[in-house]
Amino acid sequence: MPEPAPGVSGGNRLPAWFRQALPDRAAFERMRGVLRGGGLHTVCEGARCPNMGQCWNSGTATFMILGGTCTRACLFCAVATGTPDPVEEDEPRRMAGAVQALGLRYVVITSVTRDDLEDEGAGHFARTVRALRDTVPQVKVELLVPDFSARADCYGVVAEAGPDVVGHNIETVRRLSRALRPQADHDRSLRALALARSLVGAGLVKSGLMVGLGETDHEVVEALAELKAAGCDIVTIGQYLAPTADGRQRAVARFVEPGVFEMYRQQGLALGLAQVVSGPLVRSSFLAEQVYSRALEGAAT
């Protein structure tokens, strides 16, 4: 029987198009066992992602590094905010071992924001990429990084490690950004993406935003144009769902219909983006390997 995606605050009923098949139980248990053995965590589980089974069965997973406490407090996120724990120096080695054991072909690595660290975590990202390259040379590596305060030195460290994709999510449209991301900045995120584009060479640059937070369709298209101008190759667009039902996060303002998501996709492609993945259930790393392959083809044409 299909299972609905995670609920939303305020008792809003999810539209029928959110129903999704349950993940393959055997694949889920195998993945979870290896992760727990290595003391690792995936965003797939933590966010109760409705696409988890699809991605895990296709050999893709999204790992969270640098702990579970963020130094920022965005109003769409349920991650704990406060003073983070010290960096686990052996985490890159443990992750590489897990990826090898699971036979993954494509890995997405993200983290909480670590404004407390001198390099904001850039060095740890780079060490993780190198550990993966040393242990599983054939694996494709996508990074979903914080803004690193739009520091060229941090993005340079990350780019030098040679990831296949560097992503940073702009999250929402310009008008809503300050309210939803009080410690971030819309233009700083755009500068960060432009830095990534200037430094990753043949690598791809990716960003994502959520809709249903009070934006207009025109503002979404404006954001797509800004992301194209910043050098993005790939953009993901998905429906925002409040991660908890206790009212701590922003409530859903609207459920965007599938036809509108298709309009966003077409508009983004018309602006020249190589890939726009747009739909109610889309998340940043949704079917990341397939999106990467299609974006390479699109960028080459």
N, C-alpha and C positions, 0 to 999 in steps of 0.2 A: 504494500500500500504506500502511496506517495506520502512524503512528509513535508509539512510547510516549512518555509525558511524561518529564522528566528523572529520572535515577536517584536512589536514596537510599543513605545510608551503611549499612554493615554487610551489604551483599549482599542486602538484602530484595528479593524479587520483587514487582513491581507487579501489583496485581489487574487483571483484564481490563478493568474499567470505566475505566481510565486511557488507553486507546488513543484517539488523536485523529488526524484527517486532517492531512496535511501542508499548510502554508500555501500560498496561491497564489504561485507563484514570481515572476510578473511584478510583482504588487503589492509583494512583499517587496523585489525589486531596486530598484524605483522609489523606494520609501520609504527604503531604505538609502542610495541615491545622493544624494537631497536632504539627508538628515541628515548624511552625511559632508561634503557640500559646505559645510554651515553649521557644521561642528564640533560637532554636537549628538548626543545619545545618548538612546535610549529604554530604559526599564525592560523593555519587551517583549523586546528582544534580550538585555540583560544578564542577565535572570533565565531566559532560554530558556523563556519562557512558552508553554505548550501551546496557549493561545488566541490567539496572536499573529495567525495568518492570519485568523481570524474577526473580530477587532477591526479589523485594518487594512483588510480588505475592506469593513467597514461604515463606514469614515471616522472611526475613533477610534484614538488612540495615546496612550501615557503617556510623558511626557518627564521626564528627570532633570536638575535644575538644581543649581547651587552645588557642582559638582565631584563627584568620585568617592571622596573620603575622608571617613569619618565620625568624629566625636569620641566616639562610643559604641561598644560592642562587645557586641551582642546575640548569644546563642548559637544563633540560628536563621538568621543572616544571613552572607553571604559577602562583603559590601562591606568594602573595606580600612578599617582603623582607624588613626588617627594624626593628624598635623598637616596640615590641609587646605591646598590652594593658595588664593591670593587669589581673591576673587570676580571673575568676568569681567563687567565692567560692560556690555558690548555684547551679552551673552547674550539678554536679552529681545528686542532688535531682531532678532537672528538667528533666534530661535525663531518670532517672528511671521512672518518672511519664509518660513520653511519650512512653517508651517501654511498660509499663503496659497498657496504653490506646490503643496502636496499636496491642496489643496481639502478639508481636514478640516472636519467639522461639529462635532466634539466633541473636546476636548483635556483630558487629565488631566496635571497637573503635580505632581511630587513632588521630594523632595530627600533627601540625607543629612542627619543632624542636625549643626548647626553651632553648638555651644555656645561656640565661640571668637569668634563675632561679637557685637557689642554688642546687636544686635536679633535675634540667633539666626537671621538670614536672612529675617525677616518683610518687610522693605523690598524685598528682591529678588523675593520672591513677588509683592508688590503691583505692582512695576514691570513684571513679566512679564505680569500680567493686563492692565495698562493698555496695554502695547504690543500685545497681542492685540486688545484692544477698538478701538484706533486703526487697526490694519491689517486686521483681519477682523471687522468689527462683529457679524456674525451668528453667530460661533462661540460655542458653550457652553463654559464653563471650569470644570473641577472641580479643586480643590486637595487634595492629600493631604500634610498638613504634619506636621512634628515636634510635640512637645508644647509647644514654646516656653516651657518651664518654667511652664506655665499662667499666663503673664503677660498681663494684660488689655491692656496697651499693644501687645503684638505682635499679638494677635488683632484688636485694633481696627484696626491698620494694614492687615492682610489683608482684613478685612471691608469697609473703606472702599473698596477697589478694586473691589468688586462681583462676586466670583465667584458662579457659580450654585450650586456645592456646595463646602462646606468639610469635609474629612475628616481624621480622625486615628485611626490603628489602635490599638486596645487590645491586639491581638496574641494574648493568651492569657487564661486564667482567673486569678482573684485568687491562688489558692494557688501557681501556677507562675510568677507574674509576676516576683518578685524574683530567682529563679534564672535565668530566661531573659533578663531585661532588667535587669541589675544597676545600670545608671545611669539607669533610668527608674523609674516608680512607678505602680502601678495607680490609686490614688486621684488622683494628679496628672493622669493621662490622662483620668479622668472629669471632673475640674475643667476641663480644657482643652476638652473637648467641650461642657460646660455654658456655658463662655465663648463658644464659637463660636455656640451656639444663641441666646444673649442678644444677639449682635452682628450676625448675618448677615441679620436681617430676614426677607424672603421666601425667602431662600436655604435650601437643604437641608443637613442635617448628616449625616455618614456615618462609619461605623467598620467595622472588620473584625477577625476573629480566625481563627486557625488551629486545627485540631483534629488529634489524633493525636500529641500531645506528652506524654500521660500524664494528661490531664484526664478527669473523668467526665461523662456526659451531663447529670447534675443540675447540675454546675458550669457547663456551657455555657448551660443555661437561666437559671441565676442571672446569668451575664454579660449575657445578652440583657435581663434585667430591669434591670440596672444601666445599660445603654446607653440603654434607653428612658427611665429616670428622668433621665439626663443630657441628654436632648433630642434623641437621634438619630432621624432619619427612615428611614435606610437602614443595614442591616448585611449584610456579606458574610461567609460562612463557607466555608472551603475546607480541603482536606487538606494538612497540612504534609508537605513533602518536603525532606530535607536538600539544600541547594544544591550541595554537593560531596561526593565520596566519600572524603575524606581524614580523616574523623573529627573535624574541627575544630568542626563544628556538632552540635547535639543529634540523636541518632538518632531515627528514627520509632518511637514506642511502639506504635501500632496503626494499621491502615487502617480508617477508618470507612466502613461500608457505605452505599450510596445511600439505603436506606430510613431510616437514622438521620439523614442530612442532611435528608430530607424532614420528619422529626419536628421537627428544629430549626426549620425554616422555619415549620411550622405553629404551634409554640410561640411564636415571635417575633411572628407576625401576631396571635396571640391576646392577646399583651401590648400590642398597639396600634402596633407599628412599621408604617410605611407600606410598606416593602419589605424582605424578607429573601431574599437570594440565597444559596442553600446547596447545595453539591454538591462532589464530589471535586476537580474541576478549577477551581472558582471561585477567582479572585484579586480583589484590591481593586478593580481597574478593569475587571473582566470585563463586556463588553457595557455599558459605563458609560452610553452615551447612552440605550439602551432602559430600563435600570434607573432612570435619572433621570426619564424620561417617565412610567413606571409609578408611581414614587414621588409625582410631582406629582398624578397622578390619585388615588392612595390617600390623600394628605394632604388632598385637597379633599373627600373623602367623609366 
